[in-house]
Amino acid sequence: MNMNSNSAVFMIFGATGDLARRKLFPAFYSLYREGKLTDHFAVIGLARRPRTNDQFRSDVLESIREFARHEVQGDADWNRFVEHFEYMSLDSTQVAGFHELRKLADRLDEKFHVGGNRLFYLALAPELFGQVTTHIREGGLLESKGWNRLVIEKPFGYDLASAEKLNRQIREVFEENEIYRIDHYLGKEMVQNIGVVRFANALFEPLWNNRHIANVQITLSETVGVEDRGGYYDHSGALRDMGQNHMLQMIAMMAMEPPSRTNPEDLRDEKVKVLRSLRAYRTPEEVRSHVVRGQYTEGEMKGTLQKAYRAEDSVNPNSTTETYFAAKVYVDNFRWAGVPFYIRTGKRLPVKTTEVVVEFKNVPDNVYLANDHRLEPNLLVFRINPMEGIYMKINAKKPGAEGVIIPVAMDFCQSCQVGLNTPEAYERLLHDAVRGDSTYFTRWDEVASAWSFIDRIAEAWSQSSDDLHPYPAGSWGPEAARELLARDGFRWWPVNGQHEGEVIWVEGETK
Ligand SMILES: NC(=O)c1ccc[n+]([C@@H]2O[C@H](COP(=O)([O-])OP(=O)(O)OC[C@H]3O[C@@H](n4cnc5c(N)ncnc54)[C@H](OP(=O)(O)O)[C@@H]3O)[C@@H](O)[C@H]2O)c1
């Protein structure tokens, strides 16, 4: 028997879907190529449509050719990899197929000397999550001699009540420490780097509080509209689709206290404290004054006219679903009292980017240089996606010019480094799940706290849609989002390195 805990039979529910094709199969290949997956593994692709093993393997090849970081090597290497993949047609709503699945899992376990470990990956529509877990148990799939783990995709519920219901159902089958809830933002290199930059640098940690930080801005902008997910999105909206998970998780990473140890639970304990400290909006008026929502209308993007949200396929023509929201959020604890965290996300915005900007307080304006100059605040920017890096904006003397101070940028562009082919979030998370490291997965109490915060906003919005602001596709969202910051004397900093009119230092050179 193979006792390697890195080995497993992976059962991918939803193996013919978009996520499996774009993210999961490429992740398996990268892990295999980098030696992070032993030979003692098998992948069983599961979905309703009929597929032979050969057809499935050729789908896997196509997906890897299109989306993987590594090029497929010669036939011999490929065949060695793909022989671990088998397909079984299974309707997850019927328990009968799960008994068959158990036999197949047992057979592959034996063939590849896996040792009984099983990882169930739910890449399915969320409505199926609860029922599948029940069927996994009823089909006898948990009766093996190794570990069992459930990896579950977002969204985890539609609100707190539905998330609690789903959680109860799943917990009847799996223990909390066997459940790996994916928020793929936590798998991103630069999100994980936030903690390192904060806690490993004497330059930042002493300043990381309300005495020195004026505000924090988190932008997650998309250029795409709803594409073919109109039906799902119209029911969900930006607040639930992005706010409850990715945006609140990024606030938690920025605001948490340093964990005292490096056990997974220590980091998650610190994050949940932040989520519990979020100031709740108690009335619809409070929601209105702290949260702006918008919906895109027709507009031009890069010379192409894009249709309005309400004209998208499968979207209600009178929909009041938000495709944009911006919020002012407070973390009510000693470190952050009084510091606004501004978050915004939206579809059909001018660029695709995820960035976190930390704006530091200005030097006193009545002394020395500041007396004669309008000094720009120092900024520390985490560029999370698609560019990865850290960018710092400081004030310096303009070279050659007498008495002129200008903002200069020190730019560490991680993704620009030649040959630095950083792992995809899904690779990291899949690897963590098979190693049993749950650090960058969301624990139930985090999910519940995040929903409690989001539910109050959603509840206020459900009462009236008067405050839904239209914004043209290709713009930066409603004017009200600009006013949200202007009222506090701040502005959204340009994202995507578009800090106009400044000198850029890139890795020691002046450009
Ligand atoms: N796509 C992404 O980039 C992305 C990103 C983040 C999160 N997610 C989450 O990941 C999950 C999957 O998303 P997706 O985009 O891959 O969806 P998708 O493209 O619609 O794929 C759904 C998969 O489920 C299978 N399926 C549907 N009903 C089934 C049933 N009764 N029994 C067995 N299989 C069934 C489908 O195959 P058959 O029709 O052949 O059964 C297909 O393989 C969702 O929870 C989504 O929210 C996706």
The ligand as a Gaussian input file, in Angstrom:
#p B3LYP/6-31G(d) Opt

LIG

0 1
 N      -16.167000      28.680000     -14.737000
 C      -15.471000      29.367000     -13.878000
 O      -14.487000      30.036000     -14.217000
 C      -15.843000      29.364000     -12.404000
 C      -15.179000      30.254000     -11.543000
 C      -15.480000      30.228000     -10.193000
 C      -16.432000      29.340000      -9.712000
 N      -17.082000      28.489000     -10.575000
 C      -18.049000      27.538000     -10.022000
 O      -17.726000      26.234000     -10.444000
 C      -18.886000      25.464000     -10.643000
 C      -18.896000      24.931000     -12.074000
 O      -18.905000      26.027000     -12.970000
 P      -18.729000      25.852000     -14.536000
 O      -18.563000      27.224000     -15.087000
 O      -17.721000      24.840000     -14.847000
 O      -20.186000      25.314000     -14.952000
 P      -20.603000      24.604000     -16.316000
 O      -19.676000      24.947000     -17.407000
 O      -22.068000      24.889000     -16.478000
 O      -20.410000      23.059000     -15.985000
 C      -21.309000      22.348000     -15.195000
 C      -20.904000      20.887000     -15.186000
 O      -21.819000      20.146000     -14.377000
 C      -22.267000      19.012000     -15.095000
 N      -23.614000      18.696000     -14.620000
 C      -24.714000      19.473000     -14.653000
 N      -25.748000      18.820000     -14.090000
 C      -25.288000      17.623000     -13.675000
 C      -25.864000      16.517000     -13.021000
 N      -27.167000      16.482000     -12.682000
 N      -25.091000      15.456000     -12.751000
 C      -23.796000      15.439000     -13.097000
 N      -23.183000      16.455000     -13.708000
 C      -23.933000      17.522000     -14.003000
 C      -22.201000      19.451000     -16.552000
 O      -22.087000      18.383000     -17.460000
 P      -23.334000      17.609000     -18.098000
 O      -24.232000      18.641000     -18.679000
 O      -22.713000      16.697000     -19.112000
 O      -23.961000      16.846000     -16.982000
 C      -20.901000      20.232000     -16.550000
 O      -19.818000      19.327000     -16.601000
 C      -20.060000      26.394000     -10.302000
 O      -20.385000      26.210000      -8.946000
 C      -19.470000      27.781000     -10.504000
 O      -20.138000      28.742000      -9.712000
 C      -16.794000      28.495000     -11.908000

